[in-house]
Amino acid sequence: AQAIAAVSGKNDKVALVSAYLRTLADDDLAAATRFFTGNPFAVREERTLAVGGRTIVAAAQAAWGIGAGELSAGYRATGDLGAALGPLVRPTVDLGLFREVLSPARLKALLDEIADASGKSAGRKRILLCERILGACSDGLEATYVIKIMTGDLRIGLREGLVVDAIAAAFERDPLAVRRAAS
């Protein structure tokens, strides 16, 4: 995502995405392409995470033990929650026995759980799931883009049409046929 944000040309962005997509296993492919559009769910799914900045901040504070002052300074400097929290990532305290690894498919499964949370304890469940996600982030860059996906604010200059073009390029298919299949 950072490499894609760093280039300005549409063709360059499509080339980077298609090269990445070719490296993915089938279970990660659908999730990754969805995330590159900047939304964790397809519009036709009519689903939302129902997670705001306050929930993500509470999860980050629990997962990484960050203080409000650190976050406030980072947010004032960037105006972006992902960019503000990413540099504050600290290793979680665990023995490594049950450390979760975030692949696109695993992140999608956790986001699905967040979207499905309902009932009296839904808010608490969302915070705990966000904690799991953030605790699984291996470094600040990963955390930055995971948070950007969660907030639907990726800001890397990709539109859904460019992602569709990247899918077509990655698998040597006709872009018009891929567009029809995607709609």
Summary of the structure (lengths in Angstrom):
residues: 183
radius of gyration: 16.9
end to end distance: 24.1
largest distance: 51.1
contacts: 533
relative contact order: 0.20
helix: 67%
strand: 0%
